[in-house]
């Protein structure tokens, strides 16, 4: 039973990395370490912040 559980946990971890779900968890951990008094943004706020950052940093295109 434990071998099956380990395989399922590995598959779940891999899927979370592929979909970007784990990125928010890592951000929350880092945010809590560096800014312990500040509230952690919700997942929606985090996604808005990341989208704005990506749009701001994207290179200009002629087409």
C-alpha positions in Angstrom: 0.0 0.0 0.0 2.8 2.5 0.8 4.4 1.9 -2.6 1.2 2.9 -4.3 0.8 5.9 -2.1 4.4 7.1 -3.0 3.7 6.7 -6.7 0.5 8.7 -6.4 2.2 11.4 -4.4 4.9 11.7 -7.0 2.3 11.9 -9.8 0.4 14.6 -7.9 3.6 16.6 -7.2 4.5 16.4 -10.9 1.1 17.5 -12.0 1.2 20.4 -9.6 4.5 21.5 -11.1 3.2 21.2 -14.6 0.0 23.3 -13.9 1.8 25.9 -11.9 -0.1 25.2 -8.7 3.1 24.6 -6.7 4.4 28.1 -7.7 1.9 29.8 -5.5 2.8 27.6 -2.6 6.5 28.4 -3.0 5.6 32.1 -3.2 3.6 31.9 0.1 6.4 30.2 1.9 8.9 32.8 0.7 6.6 35.7 1.5 6.0 34.4 5.0 9.8 34.1 5.6 10.7 37.5 4.3 7.6 39.5 5.3 6.2 37.8 8.5 3.9 40.7 9.4 2.4 41.3 6.0 -0.7 39.4 4.9 -0.2 36.8 2.2 -2.0 37.6 -1.0 -4.8 35.3 -2.0 -4.3 33.0 -5.0 -6.4 35.4 -7.2 -4.4 38.4 -6.1 -1.2 36.5 -6.7 -2.4 35.5 -10.3 -3.2 39.2 -11.0 0.2 40.3 -9.8 2.0 37.7 -11.9 0.0 38.6 -15.0 0.7 42.3 -14.6 4.4 41.5 -14.1 4.6 39.3 -17.2 2.8 41.9 -19.3 5.1 44.6 -18.1 8.3 42.6 -18.7 7.2 41.2 -22.1 9.3 42.4 -25.0 7.8 44.8 -27.5 6.8 43.3 -30.8 6.4 44.9 -34.2 3.5 42.6 -35.2 
